[in-house]
Amino acid sequence: MSVPPPQPVDEAAFKTAMSRFASGVVLISAVEGDPDDGGPVDDVGMTATAFMSVSLDPPLVLISLRREARMRDVLDEQPLWAVSLLSRSQSRIAARFAIPGRISDRLIFADLPHGRGPASGAALVGGALATLECRTHQVVEAGDHILYVGEVLTTGLPDPEGPPLLHFRGGYRSLG
């Protein structure tokens, strides 16, 4: 059987098709700067929907970032980061961190209930369904994105019973 040659895929049609795939919404966070250097240290974060579990042994997760994403610069320098799986009631948090270029605003976490991860020092959102702290295990270039595979160092369940926040057809949704 012969395989037909690949045909170009219309970018708009591809985006529309992929918007039909419901995905969970997470906040990726890290600490930018080195407190041991005496320079400025800042909390950074961004909303993402391209997140998934990769392996149980060892425990690995994956996040996918656009090449031009500011968080990519942070993760290229900082191997420790965290993920907070957001609940339905946290859509405002997701919207706040989805603003391009806003990841390093000093006040972005100021009024947000959060704690510090013991392994990464990164902000973990209070009331999240679950939290994970990770160390970059592998970085893979994939088209116009960079994939960060993280080894999970810690897990937490701040609010494991809440309904998840989902992203579907370009907006935030919930189950039911």
KOLFI-689923 format. One record per residue: residue in one letter; x, y negated, z of N, C-alpha, C, CB in turn. Coordinates in steps of 0.1 Angstrom, whole numbers, plus 5000, padded with zeros to 4 digits. Glycine has a CB too. Layout:
BEGIN
AXYZXYZXYZXYZ...
END
This chain:
BEGIN
M500850125000500050005000500949885000499050005012S500649794991501449664990500849564999501649624976V501749485005501349375014501249245006502249365027P500149175006500149054999501048945004498648994998P501548854996502448755001501748665011503148674990P502448605021501848515030501348395023502748485042Q500148345028499548225023499748115033498148245019P499947985029499947885039498647875047500347745033V498847855060497647835069497447695071497847915082D496147645069495847515072495947485087494347485067E496747375090496947345104495647315112497947225105A494747235106493547205113492647325115492747095104A492647415105491847535107492447625118491747615093F493747635118494447715129494147655142495947715126K494247525144493847455157492447485161494147305156T491547475151490147495154489947645159489247465142A490547735151490347875155490947905169491147965145M492047845172492647875186491947805197494147825186S491147695194490347625204489247715209489847495199R488947825201487947915205488448015215487347985193F489648015219490248105228490248035242491748145224A489448075251489448015264490648055272488148065272S491247955279492447985286492347915300493747945279G493147965310493147905323494047775322493747995333V493847685332494547565332495447565344493547435333V496747525342497747525353498447395353498747645351L499047365365499847255367501247305369499447155379I502147265360503647305361504247195368504247335347S505047225378505747115386507247155389505047085399A508047055391509447075394509946945400510247105380V511146955406511846835412512846795402512446875426E512846675398513846615389514946545397513146525378G516146575393517246515400517846605411516846385407D518946575416519646665426519846585439521046715421P519146625450519346545462520746545467518346605473D521546645464522946655468523846555461523446795466D523346505450524146405442523946265448523746405428G522946245456522646115462521846025452523846045465G521546075440520746005430519246015433521146045416P518445955424517045955426516446095424516345855417V515546135432514846265431513346235429515046355443D512646295420511246275417510546405415511146175405D509246405419508346515415507846485401507246525426V507846595394507246585380506246695378508446595369G505346675369504346775367503646755353503346785378M503046865348502246855336501246965335503246855323T500146935329499047035327499447115315497746965325A499147245316499347345305498247445305500747405307T498047495293497147605291497847725285495947565282A499047705280499847815275500647885286500747775263F500047965293500648035305500148175305500347965318M501048275308500648405309501648495317500448465295S501048605322501948705329502648785318501048795338V503948815320504748895311505049035316505948815307S505449045328505949165334505649185349507449185331L505449305353505249325367506649365374504249445370D507549425366508749475372509949445362508749625375P510549335364510449235375509249145372511749145376P508749075382507548985380508048865371506948935393L507448855359507748745350506548675345508648795339V506548545343505548465337506148385325504748375347L505248335317505748255305504948125304505648335292I505648015302504947895298505447845284505147775309S504647785277505047735263504847585263504147805252L505947515259505947375259506347325245506947315269R505647215240506047155228507447105229505147035224R508247115218509647075218509746925223510147085203E508846845220508946695224508446675238508246615214A507946775245507346755258508446705268506646885263R508146605276509146555285509546665296508546435292M508546745299508846855309509946945304507546935312R510046965291511147045286512446995290511047055270D512646865289513946805294514246835308513946655292V513246835316513346865331513747015333512046835339L513047105326513247245328514547285322512147325322D515047215312516447245307517547215317516647165294E517247125326518247085337517947155350518246935339Q516647185353516247235366515647375364515147145372P516347475369515947615367514747665376517047715369L514447585386513347615396512147535393513847595410W510947595392509747525389508547605395509547515374A507447545395506247605401505047595392505947545415V504047685394502847685387501747685397502747805377S500747595396499547605404498347635394499247465411L497647745397496447785389495247705394496247935389L494747615385493747515390492347575390493747395381S491547525400490147575401489247475394489747585416R488047515392487047435385486947295391485647495386S487047275404486947145411488147055409486747165426Q489247105402490447035400490646975386491647115404S489546955378489646905365490246765364488246905358R490046685374490646545375492146555376490046465386I492646655384494046675385494646715371494446795395A493946815364494346855351494446735342493446965345A493446655342493346535333494546435336492046465334R494846415349495846325353497246365348495946315368F497546495348498846545344498846575329499146665352A497746555322497746585308498146455300496346635303I498346345307498646225300500146225296498446095309P500446225282501846235278502746125284501846225263G503946155288504846065293504646025307504845945285R503746085314503346045328503946145338501946035330I504746235334505146345344506046285355505846445336S506746175353507646135363507246005370509046115357D505945965369505445855376505545885391503945825372R506245795398506545825413505245845421507345715418L504145785416502945785424501945895420502245655423I502345975410501446075404500946185414502146145392F501846215424501446315434500946245447502646405437A501046115448500846045461499546075468500945895458D498446075460497146095466496646235464496145995461L497446325460497146465456497446555468497846505443P496546635473496846725484497846835478495546795489H499046835484500046935479501046965490500746875467G501747075489502847105498504047135489502447225506R505147165496506347195489506647345489507547125496G507047395477507347535477508647565484507547585462P508747665492509947695500511147735491509747805509A510947795479512047835470512447725460511647965463S511447655455511747555444511747415449510747575433G511047385460510947245465509847175457512247175464A509347235447508347175438506947165445508247255425A506147065440504847045445503947165442504246915440L503247215452502247315450500847255453502547445459V499947255444498647185446497747255456497847185433G497347175466496447225476495147265470496247125488G494547375474493247415469493347495456492347305467A494547515450494647585438494247735440496147585433L493847805430493447945431494648025435492947995418A495847995430497048065433498247975429497148205425T499348005435500647925432501748025430500947825443L502647995422503848075419505047985418503748155406E506148025424507447955422508348045414508147925436C509047985405509748055395511148005393509048055381R512048095388513348055383513448095368514548125392T513948005360513948035346514848155344514547915338H514248255337514948385334515448385319513948495336Q514648325311514948325296514248205289514548455290V514948155279514348045271514448095257515147905273V513248085250513148135236512548015228512248255236E513247995217512747895207511747965198513847835198A510547905196509447965188508747855181508448045198G509147835168508547735160508647595166507047765158D507547525168507647385174507447385189506547305168H507647505195507547515210508747585215506247595214I508947575228509947645236509247725246511047535242L509647855247509047945257509947955269508648075251Y509447935281510247945293509648075300510147825302V510448175301510048295309510648275323510648425302G509848285333510248255347510148385355509448145353E511148415363511048515373510348455385512548565377V509248525389508448485401509248505414507048555401L509448405421510148405434509148415446511048285436T508048345445507048345456505648335450507348225466T504648385457503248365453502448315465502648495448G501448245463500548195473499148195468500948065478L498148205477496748205474495948105482496148345476P496147975479495547865487494047875487495947735482D493347905476491947915475491548025465491247785471P491848155468491648265459490248295454492248385464E489248235461487848275458487148165449487048285470G487848055446487147955438487047995424487947825439P486147935416486047955402487147895394484647915396P487647955383488847895376488447775367489448005367L489347695365489247585355489647645341490047455359L488847635331489247685318489347575308488147785313H490047595297490147505286489547575274491547455283F488547515268487847585257487247475247486647675262R487547485234487047395224487447245228485547405222G488647225233489147095235488747025248488747005224G488047105257487647035269487747135281486146985268Y487547085293487647165305486247225307488047085317R486247355311485047435313485147515325484647515300S484047585329484147685340483247805336483647615353L483447905344482648025342481148005346483248145349G480248075339478848065343478247945339478648075358
END
